[in-house]
Amino acid sequence: MDVTTAIRTRRSVRRYKKKEIPENVLKEILEAARLAPSAANRQAWELIVVKDPEIKAGLVPLCKNQKFVEECSVFLVAVEDPQQKWSRVDVTIMMDHITLAAHEKGLGTCWIGAFDREKVGEALGVPGNRMVTVCLTLGYPDESPEARPRKSMDELVYENRYGVR
Ligand SMILES: Cc1cc2nc3c(=O)[nH]c(=O)nc-3n(C[C@H](O)[C@H](O)[C@H](O)COP(=O)(O)O)c2cc1C
């Protein structure tokens, strides 16, 4: 799958098959994260790969009761070093690499931003000098969602100066 196709056909997936992700497939997806660009190449992020069913179940109430947090095969929790400038951007880029690499391999993802940052951090033993940024569900899709609408190019893109179309 080429990058354009991956970008065009990726969807947020919220229903997953009960199917384990082969270790080599997971490794390749995590490698796409590792290779992501970052400010000054600092790679100011870490990632917790949650596979344990009990831990995933425990995270559901901390993620606004989004049940698919438990139903996905792997729940990915991105951690940033808030002391590092741009760490949140670093995290975002690497997580987006994951969404596209996963999609290329027939896996689905969904960003999870609706969660209690402190409580998820506590539950997973994240130290006080780190911060949970955002999470992703990962697994084999059990649905094929339609594309969500997007704003028009005109609404989003200006030429040379703000507001000039
Ligand atoms: C930062 C961020 C946080 C999000 N948080 C959630 C979430 O907590 N639960 C959820 O179901 N979807 C969440 N989403 C998914 C968005 O709703 C979804 O990307 C958007 O509706 C566009 O749909 P698409 O991904 O299928 O193109 C989040 C997306 C982003 C980028």
The ligand as an SDF file (V2000), in Angstrom:
LIG
                    3D

 31 33  0  0  0  0  0  0  0  0999 V2000
   -6.2890   13.7340   19.3920 C   0  0  0  0  0  0  0  0  0  0  0  0
   -7.4610   12.8440   19.0340 C   0  0  0  0  0  0  0  0  0  0  0  0
   -8.2640   12.3420   20.0520 C   0  0  0  0  0  0  0  0  0  0  0  0
   -9.3120   11.4860   19.7590 C   0  0  0  0  0  0  0  0  0  0  0  0
  -10.0150   10.8980   20.7870 N   0  0  0  0  0  0  0  0  0  0  0  0
  -10.9720   10.0050   20.5100 C   0  0  0  0  0  0  0  0  0  0  0  0
  -11.6250    9.3090   21.5590 C   0  0  0  0  0  0  0  0  0  0  0  0
  -11.3470    9.4750   22.7420 O   0  0  0  0  0  0  0  0  0  0  0  0
  -12.5870    8.3990   21.2080 N   0  0  0  0  0  0  0  0  0  0  0  0
  -12.9250    8.1410   19.9150 C   0  0  0  0  0  0  0  0  0  0  0  0
  -13.8040    7.3010   19.6890 O   0  0  0  0  0  0  0  0  0  0  0  0
  -12.3070    8.7770   18.9020 N   0  0  0  0  0  0  0  0  0  0  0  0
  -11.3410    9.6820   19.1520 C   0  0  0  0  0  0  0  0  0  0  0  0
  -10.6670   10.3020   18.1250 N   0  0  0  0  0  0  0  0  0  0  0  0
  -10.9670    9.9290   16.7260 C   0  0  0  0  0  0  0  0  0  0  0  0
  -11.6620   11.0450   15.9600 C   0  0  0  0  0  0  0  0  0  0  0  0
  -13.0100   11.1270   16.3750 O   0  0  0  0  0  0  0  0  0  0  0  0
  -11.5670   10.7350   14.4430 C   0  0  0  0  0  0  0  0  0  0  0  0
  -10.2000   10.7330   14.0530 O   0  0  0  0  0  0  0  0  0  0  0  0
  -12.3150   11.7480   13.6020 C   0  0  0  0  0  0  0  0  0  0  0  0
  -13.6950   11.7050   13.8670 O   0  0  0  0  0  0  0  0  0  0  0  0
  -12.0970   11.5130   12.1070 C   0  0  0  0  0  0  0  0  0  0  0  0
  -12.4690   10.1950   11.7490 O   0  0  0  0  0  0  0  0  0  0  0  0
  -11.4350    9.2370   11.0280 P   0  0  0  0  0  0  0  0  0  0  0  0
  -10.2650    9.0130   11.9610 O   0  0  0  0  0  0  0  0  0  0  0  0
  -12.1790    7.9370   10.7730 O   0  0  0  0  0  0  0  0  0  0  0  0
  -10.9920    9.8850    9.7570 O   0  0  0  0  0  0  0  0  0  0  0  0
   -9.6130   11.1600   18.4000 C   0  0  0  0  0  0  0  0  0  0  0  0
   -8.8080   11.6900   17.3890 C   0  0  0  0  0  0  0  0  0  0  0  0
   -7.7270   12.4920   17.6940 C   0  0  0  0  0  0  0  0  0  0  0  0
   -6.8340   12.9730   16.5740 C   0  0  0  0  0  0  0  0  0  0  0  0
  1  2  1  0
  2  3  1  0
  2 30  2  0
  3  4  2  0
  4  5  1  0
  4 28  1  0
  5  6  2  0
  6  7  1  0
  6 13  1  0
  7  8  2  0
  7  9  1  0
  9 10  1  0
 10 11  2  0
 10 12  1  0
 12 13  2  0
 13 14  1  0
 14 15  1  0
 14 28  1  0
 15 16  1  0
 16 17  1  0
 16 18  1  0
 18 19  1  0
 18 20  1  0
 20 21  1  0
 20 22  1  0
 22 23  1  0
 23 24  1  0
 24 25  2  0
 24 26  1  0
 24 27  1  0
 28 29  2  0
 29 30  1  0
 30 31  1  0
M  END
$$$$
